Amino acid sequence: MENGTSRTGLWTRSSGRLTVELRAQRIGRDLLVQITGGEAHIGAVGAGCPLGVRASASVIALPEHRDDRMAHKAAERISATFGCNCAVVAGVHFDDITPEEIGETMRLFEEVLKAFLEAGA
């Protein structure tokens, strides 16, 4: 389901055994976004706020998790695009992931984030 009108819904991209999902939910005029894939969990939390034509984001990453890049980028771009505060919870884990699959997972993340941003524009 993709619903750009209210900026809520589910956006998914897959490649082989890899799937990355982005779920968005409105909280007043703000957004709560979850980015998951494989074994979903909370690995990092990003908070974004608009600053005119750009945005600022801060991230807290849990020890031994590497989801901070996704949380930061998504929080910053969502806040800048929609001019609202947002919280992004990111947790993507695939067992025995290879370096090539890490690259593919990041590509899928970029695609799903782009689809979400374009759908809500």
N, CA, C and O atoms as a GROMACS GRO file, in nm:
protein
  484
    1MET      N    1   0.084  -0.117   0.000
    1MET     CA    2   0.000   0.000   0.000
    1MET      C    3   0.089   0.124   0.000
    1MET      O    4   0.181   0.134   0.081
    2GLU      N    5   0.062   0.215  -0.089
    2GLU     CA    6   0.133   0.342  -0.091
    2GLU      C    7   0.030   0.453  -0.090
    2GLU      O    8  -0.057   0.457  -0.177
    3ASN      N    9   0.040   0.541   0.005
    3ASN     CA   10  -0.058   0.646   0.022
    3ASN      C   11   0.015   0.777   0.045
    3ASN      O   12   0.053   0.807   0.158
    4GLY      N   13   0.035   0.854  -0.059
    4GLY     CA   14   0.107   0.980  -0.047
    4GLY      C   15   0.025   1.094   0.008
    4GLY      O   16   0.081   1.190   0.060
    5THR      N   17  -0.108   1.085  -0.002
    5THR     CA   18  -0.193   1.194   0.041
    5THR      C   19  -0.173   1.227   0.188
    5THR      O   20  -0.157   1.344   0.223
    6SER      N   21  -0.173   1.128   0.273
    6SER     CA   22  -0.157   1.153   0.416
    6SER      C   23  -0.016   1.121   0.464
    6SER      O   24   0.012   1.133   0.583
    7ARG      N   25   0.070   1.082   0.374
    7ARG     CA   26   0.207   1.045   0.407
    7ARG      C   27   0.212   0.930   0.508
    7ARG      O   28   0.306   0.921   0.587
    8THR      N   29   0.112   0.845   0.504
    8THR     CA   30   0.114   0.726   0.589
    8THR      C   31   0.105   0.604   0.500
    8THR      O   32   0.055   0.611   0.388
    9GLY      N   33   0.154   0.492   0.549
    9GLY     CA   34   0.146   0.369   0.472
    9GLY      C   35   0.274   0.291   0.478
    9GLY      O   36   0.359   0.312   0.564
   10LEU      N   37   0.286   0.200   0.383
   10LEU     CA   38   0.399   0.108   0.376
   10LEU      C   39   0.460   0.114   0.236
   10LEU      O   40   0.389   0.105   0.136
   11TRP      N   41   0.591   0.128   0.231
   11TRP     CA   42   0.667   0.125   0.106
   11TRP      C   43   0.769   0.013   0.118
   11TRP      O   44   0.836   0.003   0.221
   12THR      N   45   0.783  -0.071   0.016
   12THR     CA   46   0.871  -0.188   0.022
   12THR      C   47   0.954  -0.198  -0.105
   12THR      O   48   0.905  -0.170  -0.214
   13ARG      N   49   1.080  -0.239  -0.090
   13ARG     CA   50   1.166  -0.271  -0.204
   13ARG      C   51   1.240  -0.400  -0.170
   13ARG      O   52   1.283  -0.420  -0.057
   14SER      N   53   1.254  -0.488  -0.271
   14SER     CA   54   1.316  -0.619  -0.250
   14SER      C   55   1.414  -0.652  -0.361
   14SER      O   56   1.404  -0.602  -0.473
   15SER      N   57   1.510  -0.736  -0.325
   15SER     CA   58   1.607  -0.790  -0.420
   15SER      C   59   1.657  -0.922  -0.362
   15SER      O   60   1.725  -0.924  -0.259
   16GLY      N   61   1.624  -1.033  -0.429
   16GLY     CA   62   1.664  -1.164  -0.377
   16GLY      C   63   1.607  -1.186  -0.238
   16GLY      O   64   1.487  -1.170  -0.217
   17ARG      N   65   1.692  -1.223  -0.144
   17ARG     CA   66   1.646  -1.248  -0.007
   17ARG      C   67   1.632  -1.122   0.077
   17ARG      O   68   1.590  -1.128   0.193
   18LEU      N   69   1.667  -1.008   0.020
   18LEU     CA   70   1.668  -0.882   0.093
   18LEU      C   71   1.539  -0.802   0.069
   18LEU      O   72   1.496  -0.786  -0.045
   19THR      N   73   1.480  -0.754   0.175
   19THR     CA   74   1.364  -0.665   0.166
   19THR      C   75   1.381  -0.554   0.268
   19THR      O   76   1.415  -0.579   0.384
   20VAL      N   77   1.358  -0.432   0.224
   20VAL     CA   78   1.361  -0.316   0.312
   20VAL      C   79   1.223  -0.252   0.308
   20VAL      O   80   1.169  -0.227   0.200
   21GLU      N   81   1.167  -0.225   0.426
   21GLU     CA   82   1.036  -0.166   0.437
   21GLU      C   83   1.043  -0.032   0.510
   21GLU      O   84   1.122  -0.015   0.602
   22LEU      N   85   0.960   0.061   0.466
   22LEU     CA   86   0.945   0.189   0.533
   22LEU      C   87   0.798   0.206   0.566
   22LEU      O   88   0.713   0.205   0.476
   23ARG      N   89   0.767   0.220   0.693
   23ARG     CA   90   0.630   0.245   0.740
   23ARG      C   91   0.625   0.386   0.797
   23ARG      O   92   0.712   0.426   0.874
   24ALA      N   93   0.524   0.461   0.758
   24ALA     CA   94   0.509   0.597   0.807
   24ALA      C   95   0.373   0.616   0.870
   24ALA      O   96   0.272   0.565   0.822
   25GLN      N   97   0.372   0.692   0.978
   25GLN     CA   98   0.250   0.720   1.051
   25GLN      C   99   0.251   0.866   1.094
   25GLN      O  100   0.352   0.916   1.143
   26ARG      N  101   0.139   0.935   1.075
   26ARG     CA  102   0.128   1.073   1.118
   26ARG      C  103   0.107   1.079   1.269
   26ARG      O  104   0.035   0.997   1.326
   27ILE      N  105   0.170   1.176   1.331
   27ILE     CA  106   0.145   1.210   1.470
   27ILE      C  107   0.121   1.361   1.468
   27ILE      O  108   0.216   1.439   1.474
   28GLY      N  109  -0.004   1.401   1.459
   28GLY     CA  110  -0.034   1.542   1.436
   28GLY      C  111   0.020   1.581   1.300
   28GLY      O  112  -0.011   1.518   1.200
   29ARG      N  113   0.102   1.685   1.296
   29ARG     CA  114   0.163   1.724   1.168
   29ARG      C  115   0.301   1.661   1.149
   29ARG      O  116   0.365   1.681   1.046
   30ASP      N  117   0.346   1.586   1.248
   30ASP     CA  118   0.477   1.522   1.244
   30ASP      C  119   0.468   1.379   1.192
   30ASP      O  120   0.358   1.327   1.170
   31LEU      N  121   0.583   1.314   1.174
   31LEU     CA  122   0.587   1.178   1.120
   31LEU      C  123   0.670   1.086   1.208
   31LEU      O  124   0.775   1.124   1.259
   32LEU      N  125   0.621   0.965   1.223
   32LEU     CA  126   0.695   0.856   1.285
   32LEU      C  127   0.722   0.754   1.175
   32LEU      O  128   0.629   0.706   1.111
   33VAL      N  129   0.848   0.723   1.152
   33VAL     CA  130   0.887   0.635   1.041
   33VAL      C  131   0.968   0.518   1.096
   33VAL      O  132   1.057   0.535   1.178
   34GLN      N  133   0.934   0.398   1.048
   34GLN     CA  134   1.010   0.277   1.082
   34GLN      C  135   1.074   0.225   0.954
   34GLN      O  136   1.009   0.212   0.851
   35ILE      N  137   1.203   0.194   0.963
   35ILE     CA  138   1.275   0.133   0.851
   35ILE      C  139   1.326  -0.001   0.900
   35ILE      O  140   1.408  -0.007   0.991
   36THR      N  141   1.276  -0.109   0.839
   36THR     CA  142   1.312  -0.243   0.883
   36THR      C  143   1.344  -0.332   0.764
   36THR      O  144   1.313  -0.301   0.649
   37GLY      N  145   1.407  -0.444   0.795
   37GLY     CA  146   1.436  -0.544   0.695
   37GLY      C  147   1.493  -0.666   0.763
   37GLY      O  148   1.566  -0.655   0.862
   38GLY      N  149   1.460  -0.784   0.712
   38GLY     CA  150   1.508  -0.906   0.774
   38GLY      C  151   1.450  -0.921   0.912
   38GLY      O  152   1.328  -0.917   0.930
   39GLU      N  153   1.537  -0.938   1.011
   39GLU     CA  154   1.492  -0.946   1.150
   39GLU      C  155   1.478  -0.804   1.204
   39GLU      O  156   1.577  -0.740   1.241
   40ALA      N  157   1.354  -0.756   1.209
   40ALA     CA  158   1.328  -0.618   1.252
   40ALA      C  159   1.367  -0.599   1.398
   40ALA      O  160   1.348  -0.688   1.481
   41HIS      N  161   1.420  -0.483   1.429
   41HIS     CA  162   1.461  -0.449   1.565
   41HIS      C  163   1.481  -0.298   1.573
   41HIS      O  164   1.464  -0.228   1.473
   42ILE      N  165   1.517  -0.248   1.689
   42ILE     CA  166   1.552  -0.108   1.704
   42ILE      C  167   1.704  -0.100   1.717
   42ILE      O  168   1.761  -0.143   1.817
   43GLY      N  169   1.768  -0.046   1.613
   43GLY     CA  170   1.912  -0.033   1.613
   43GLY      C  171   1.958   0.110   1.630
   43GLY      O  172   2.063   0.137   1.688
   44ALA      N  173   1.876   0.204   1.578
   44ALA     CA  174   1.908   0.345   1.590
   44ALA      C  175   1.780   0.425   1.580
   44ALA      O  176   1.683   0.384   1.517
   45VAL      N  177   1.782   0.542   1.644
   45VAL     CA  178   1.668   0.632   1.640
   45VAL      C  179   1.719   0.769   1.597
   45VAL      O  180   1.812   0.824   1.657
   46GLY      N  181   1.657   0.824   1.494
   46GLY     CA  182   1.694   0.956   1.446
   46GLY      C  183   1.579   1.053   1.466
   46GLY      O  184   1.462   1.016   1.453
   47ALA      N  185   1.611   1.178   1.498
   47ALA     CA  186   1.511   1.283   1.511
   47ALA      C  187   1.550   1.395   1.416
   47ALA      O  188   1.663   1.443   1.418
   48GLY      N  189   1.455   1.435   1.334
   48GLY     CA  190   1.480   1.542   1.237
   48GLY      C  191   1.388   1.660   1.260
   48GLY      O  192   1.273   1.643   1.301
   49CYS      N  193   1.439   1.780   1.234
   49CYS     CA  194   1.356   1.899   1.243
   49CYS      C  195   1.393   1.993   1.128
   49CYS      O  196   1.510   2.006   1.092
   50PRO      N  197   1.291   2.058   1.071
   50PRO     CA  198   1.317   2.147   0.957
   50PRO      C  199   1.381   2.278   1.003
   50PRO      O  200   1.353   2.330   1.111
   51LEU      N  201   1.469   2.329   0.917
   51LEU     CA  202   1.534   2.458   0.941
   51LEU      C  203   1.527   2.538   0.811
   51LEU      O  204   1.627   2.551   0.741
   52GLY      N  205   1.410   2.589   0.780
   52GLY     CA  206   1.393   2.660   0.654
   52GLY      C  207   1.394   2.563   0.538
   52GLY      O  208   1.309   2.474   0.531
   53VAL      N  209   1.489   2.580   0.445
   53VAL     CA  210   1.495   2.492   0.328
   53VAL      C  211   1.579   2.368   0.351
   53VAL      O  212   1.591   2.284   0.262
   54ARG      N  213   1.636   2.355   0.468
   54ARG     CA  214   1.714   2.236   0.501
   54ARG      C  215   1.663   2.179   0.632
   54ARG      O  216   1.560   2.223   0.683
   55ALA      N  217   1.733   2.082   0.686
   55ALA     CA  218   1.690   2.020   0.812
   55ALA      C  219   1.812   1.975   0.890
   55ALA      O  220   1.923   1.964   0.837
   56SER      N  221   1.789   1.950   1.017
   56SER     CA  222   1.893   1.898   1.104
   56SER      C  223   1.845   1.765   1.161
   56SER      O  224   1.726   1.746   1.183
   57ALA      N  225   1.938   1.672   1.184
   57ALA     CA  226   1.902   1.543   1.241
   57ALA      C  227   2.006   1.501   1.343
   57ALA      O  228   2.125   1.527   1.328
   58SER      N  229   1.958   1.435   1.446
   58SER     CA  230   2.043   1.376   1.549
   58SER      C  231   2.007   1.230   1.561
   58SER      O  232   1.891   1.192   1.540
   59VAL      N  233   2.106   1.146   1.594
   59VAL     CA  234   2.083   1.002   1.599
   59VAL      C  235   2.143   0.943   1.727
   59VAL      O  236   2.250   0.984   1.772
   60ILE      N  237   2.072   0.848   1.782
   60ILE     CA  238   2.124   0.764   1.889
   60ILE      C  239   2.128   0.623   1.835
   60ILE      O  240   2.026   0.569   1.792
   61ALA      N  241   2.246   0.563   1.836
   61ALA     CA  242   2.262   0.424   1.789
   61ALA      C  243   2.289   0.335   1.908
   61ALA      O  244   2.369   0.370   1.995
   62LEU      N  245   2.225   0.222   1.912
   62LEU     CA  246   2.250   0.127   2.019
   62LEU      C  247   2.384   0.059   1.996
   62LEU      O  248   2.427   0.044   1.882
   63PRO      N  249   2.452   0.018   2.103
   63PRO     CA  250   2.583  -0.046   2.087
   63PRO      C  251   2.576  -0.166   1.993
   63PRO      O  252   2.482  -0.245   1.995
   64GLU      N  253   2.679  -0.177   1.911
   64GLU     CA  254   2.696  -0.288   1.817
   64GLU      C  255   2.589  -0.292   1.708
   64GLU      O  256   2.564  -0.398   1.651
   65HIS      N  257   2.525  -0.178   1.679
   65HIS     CA  258   2.430  -0.167   1.570
   65HIS      C  259   2.483  -0.066   1.470
   65HIS      O  260   2.552   0.029   1.506
   66ARG      N  261   2.449  -0.087   1.344
   66ARG     CA  262   2.498   0.000   1.238
   66ARG      C  263   2.385   0.061   1.157
   66ARG      O  264   2.398   0.083   1.037
   67ASP      N  265   2.275   0.088   1.222
   67ASP     CA  266   2.158   0.142   1.154
   67ASP      C  267   2.156   0.295   1.156
   67ASP      O  268   2.061   0.356   1.108
   68ASP      N  269   2.260   0.357   1.212
   68ASP     CA  270   2.262   0.501   1.229
   68ASP      C  271   2.264   0.578   1.097
   68ASP      O  272   2.205   0.685   1.088
   69ARG      N  273   2.330   0.525   0.995
   69ARG     CA  274   2.334   0.596   0.866
   69ARG      C  275   2.194   0.608   0.806
   69ARG      O  276   2.157   0.713   0.754
   70MET      N  277   2.117   0.500   0.814
   70MET     CA  278   1.980   0.504   0.762
   70MET      C  279   1.895   0.601   0.843
   70MET      O  280   1.822   0.683   0.786
   71ALA      N  281   1.903   0.593   0.975
   71ALA     CA  282   1.820   0.678   1.061
   71ALA      C  283   1.852   0.826   1.039
   71ALA      O  284   1.761   0.908   1.031
   72HIS      N  285   1.980   0.860   1.028
   72HIS     CA  286   2.019   1.000   1.009
   72HIS      C  287   1.975   1.053   0.874
   72HIS      O  288   1.912   1.159   0.866
   73LYS      N  289   2.006   0.981   0.769
   73LYS     CA  290   1.972   1.027   0.635
   73LYS      C  291   1.821   1.041   0.619
   73LYS      O  292   1.773   1.141   0.565
   74ALA      N  293   1.745   0.941   0.666
   74ALA     CA  294   1.600   0.946   0.652
   74ALA      C  295   1.542   1.063   0.732
   74ALA      O  296   1.458   1.136   0.681
   75ALA      N  297   1.586   1.082   0.856
   75ALA     CA  298   1.533   1.189   0.939
   75ALA      C  299   1.560   1.325   0.876
   75ALA      O  300   1.471   1.411   0.873
   76GLU      N  301   1.680   1.344   0.828
   76GLU     CA  302   1.715   1.473   0.767
   76GLU      C  303   1.635   1.499   0.640
   76GLU      O  304   1.582   1.608   0.622
   77ARG      N  305   1.626   1.401   0.552
   77ARG     CA  306   1.556   1.420   0.424
   77ARG      C  307   1.405   1.433   0.442
   77ARG      O  308   1.341   1.512   0.373
   78ILE      N  309   1.347   1.356   0.534
   78ILE     CA  310   1.203   1.365   0.557
   78ILE      C  311   1.167   1.502   0.612
   78ILE      O  312   1.072   1.564   0.565
   79SER      N  313   1.242   1.549   0.712
   79SER     CA  314   1.214   1.681   0.770
   79SER      C  315   1.232   1.792   0.667
   79SER      O  316   1.151   1.885   0.662
   80ALA      N  317   1.336   1.784   0.585
   80ALA     CA  318   1.360   1.887   0.484
   80ALA      C  319   1.251   1.885   0.378
   80ALA      O  320   1.205   1.991   0.334
   81THR      N  321   1.209   1.767   0.336
   81THR     CA  322   1.110   1.755   0.228
   81THR      C  323   0.972   1.799   0.273
   81THR      O  324   0.903   1.872   0.201
   82PHE      N  325   0.930   1.755   0.391
   82PHE     CA  326   0.793   1.779   0.434
   82PHE      C  327   0.779   1.895   0.534
   82PHE      O  328   0.666   1.932   0.568
   83GLY      N  329   0.889   1.952   0.580
   83GLY     CA  330   0.883   2.064   0.670
   83GLY      C  331   0.818   2.033   0.804
   83GLY      O  332   0.746   2.115   0.860
   84CYS      N  333   0.845   1.912   0.854
   84CYS     CA  334   0.789   1.872   0.983
   84CYS      C  335   0.895   1.801   1.065
   84CYS      O  336   0.999   1.760   1.013
   85ASN      N  337   0.868   1.786   1.193
   85ASN     CA  338   0.954   1.704   1.278
   85ASN      C  339   0.928   1.558   1.245
   85ASN      O  340   0.818   1.521   1.204
   86CYS      N  341   1.030   1.476   1.262
   86CYS     CA  342   1.009   1.332   1.241
   86CYS      C  343   1.100   1.253   1.333
   86CYS      O  344   1.207   1.298   1.374
   87ALA      N  345   1.053   1.133   1.365
   87ALA     CA  346   1.133   1.036   1.438
   87ALA      C  347   1.146   0.914   1.348
   87ALA      O  348   1.046   0.865   1.295
   88VAL      N  349   1.267   0.866   1.332
   88VAL     CA  350   1.294   0.750   1.247
   88VAL      C  351   1.355   0.641   1.334
   88VAL      O  352   1.457   0.662   1.399
   89VAL      N  353   1.291   0.526   1.334
   89VAL     CA  354   1.342   0.409   1.404
   89VAL      C  355   1.392   0.312   1.297
   89VAL      O  356   1.314   0.267   1.213
   90ALA      N  357   1.521   0.281   1.300
   90ALA     CA  358   1.579   0.194   1.198
   90ALA      C  359   1.635   0.067   1.261
   90ALA      O  360   1.703   0.072   1.363
   91GLY      N  361   1.605  -0.046   1.197
   91GLY     CA  362   1.658  -0.174   1.242
   91GLY      C  363   1.650  -0.276   1.131
   91GLY      O  364   1.544  -0.333   1.105
   92VAL      N  365   1.762  -0.300   1.066
   92VAL     CA  366   1.770  -0.395   0.955
   92VAL      C  367   1.876  -0.498   0.989
   92VAL      O  368   1.990  -0.463   1.022
   93HIS      N  369   1.840  -0.626   0.981
   93HIS     CA  370   1.937  -0.732   1.010
   93HIS      C  371   1.908  -0.853   0.924
   93HIS      O  372   1.797  -0.907   0.924
   94PHE      N  373   2.010  -0.896   0.850
   94PHE     CA  374   2.005  -1.020   0.773
   94PHE      C  375   2.119  -1.108   0.819
   94PHE      O  376   2.234  -1.065   0.818
   95ASP      N  377   2.090  -1.230   0.859
   95ASP     CA  378   2.194  -1.323   0.902
   95ASP      C  379   2.295  -1.347   0.790
   95ASP      O  380   2.258  -1.355   0.673
   96ASP      N  381   2.421  -1.357   0.828
   96ASP     CA  382   2.530  -1.391   0.736
   96ASP      C  383   2.532  -1.301   0.612
   96ASP      O  384   2.556  -1.349   0.501
   97ILE      N  385   2.509  -1.173   0.630
   97ILE     CA  386   2.507  -1.080   0.518
   97ILE      C  387   2.648  -1.062   0.462
   97ILE      O  388   2.744  -1.053   0.538
   98THR      N  389   2.659  -1.056   0.331
   98THR     CA  390   2.788  -1.038   0.264
   98THR      C  391   2.810  -0.888   0.238
   98THR      O  392   2.715  -0.810   0.244
   99PRO      N  393   2.933  -0.848   0.209
   99PRO     CA  394   2.958  -0.708   0.174
   99PRO      C  395   2.874  -0.662   0.053
   99PRO      O  396   2.826  -0.549   0.050
  100GLU      N  397   2.856  -0.750  -0.043
  100GLU     CA  398   2.773  -0.715  -0.160
  100GLU      C  399   2.628  -0.693  -0.118
  100GLU      O  400   2.561  -0.603  -0.168
  101GLU      N  401   2.579  -0.777  -0.026
  101GLU     CA  402   2.442  -0.763   0.020
  101GLU      C  403   2.423  -0.637   0.106
  101GLU      O  404   2.315  -0.578   0.106
  102ILE      N  405   2.527  -0.596   0.176
  102ILE     CA  406   2.520  -0.470   0.251
  102ILE      C  407   2.499  -0.355   0.153
  102ILE      O  408   2.416  -0.268   0.175
  103GLY      N  409   2.576  -0.356   0.045
  103GLY     CA  410   2.560  -0.253  -0.058
  103GLY      C  411   2.421  -0.256  -0.120
  103GLY      O  412   2.361  -0.152  -0.144
  104GLU      N  413   2.370  -0.375  -0.144
  104GLU     CA  414   2.236  -0.390  -0.202
  104GLU      C  415   2.130  -0.344  -0.103
  104GLU      O  416   2.031  -0.283  -0.144
  105THR      N  417   2.148  -0.372   0.025
  105THR     CA  418   2.054  -0.327   0.127
  105THR      C  419   2.050  -0.174   0.132
  105THR      O  420   1.943  -0.116   0.144
  106MET      N  421   2.165  -0.110   0.123
  106MET     CA  422   2.169   0.036   0.123
  106MET      C  423   2.102   0.092  -0.003
  106MET      O  424   2.037   0.196   0.003
  107ARG      N  425   2.118   0.024  -0.115
  107ARG     CA  426   2.051   0.068  -0.239
  107ARG      C  427   1.900   0.057  -0.223
  107ARG      O  428   1.826   0.148  -0.262
  108LEU      N  429   1.853  -0.053  -0.165
  108LEU     CA  430   1.709  -0.070  -0.142
  108LEU      C  431   1.657   0.037  -0.046
  108LEU      O  432   1.547   0.090  -0.067
  109PHE      N  433   1.734   0.068   0.057
  109PHE     CA  434   1.697   0.175   0.150
  109PHE      C  435   1.681   0.307   0.075
  109PHE      O  436   1.582   0.378   0.094
  110GLU      N  437   1.778   0.340  -0.010
  110GLU     CA  438   1.770   0.465  -0.088
  110GLU      C  439   1.645   0.466  -0.176
  110GLU      O  440   1.578   0.568  -0.187
  111GLU      N  441   1.614   0.353  -0.238
  111GLU     CA  442   1.496   0.344  -0.325
  111GLU      C  443   1.367   0.363  -0.248
  111GLU      O  444   1.279   0.436  -0.291
  112VAL      N  445   1.356   0.296  -0.134
  112VAL     CA  446   1.232   0.303  -0.057
  112VAL      C  447   1.215   0.443   0.003
  112VAL      O  448   1.103   0.493   0.009
  113LEU      N  449   1.322   0.505   0.045
  113LEU     CA  450   1.314   0.642   0.097
  113LEU      C  451   1.273   0.738  -0.015
  113LEU      O  452   1.188   0.824   0.007
  114LYS      N  453   1.331   0.725  -0.131
  114LYS     CA  454   1.297   0.810  -0.245
  114LYS      C  455   1.149   0.793  -0.283
  114LYS      O  456   1.080   0.892  -0.308
  115ALA      N  457   1.101   0.669  -0.286
  115ALA     CA  458   0.962   0.644  -0.319
  115ALA      C  459   0.868   0.712  -0.218
  115ALA      O  460   0.767   0.771  -0.255
  116PHE      N  461   0.903   0.702  -0.091
  116PHE     CA  462   0.822   0.766   0.013
  116PHE      C  463   0.823   0.918  -0.004
  116PHE      O  464   0.717   0.981  -0.001
  117LEU      N  465   0.939   0.976  -0.023
  117LEU     CA  466   0.949   1.123  -0.038
  117LEU      C  467   0.872   1.170  -0.160
  117LEU      O  468   0.805   1.273  -0.153
  118GLU      N  469   0.880   1.097  -0.270
  118GLU     CA  470   0.810   1.136  -0.392
  118GLU      C  471   0.660   1.118  -0.382
  118GLU      O  472   0.584   1.197  -0.438
  119ALA      N  473   0.616   1.016  -0.310
  119ALA     CA  474   0.473   0.988  -0.295
  119ALA      C  475   0.405   1.095  -0.212
  119ALA      O  476   0.288   1.127  -0.233
  120GLY      N  477   0.478   1.151  -0.117
  120GLY     CA  478   0.418   1.252  -0.029
  120GLY      C  479   0.430   1.393  -0.079
  120GLY      O  480   0.375   1.485  -0.019
  121ALA      N  481   0.501   1.411  -0.189
  121ALA     CA  482   0.523   1.547  -0.241
  121ALA      C  483   0.400   1.605  -0.305
  121ALA      O  484   0.402   1.719  -0.353
   0.00000   0.00000   0.00000
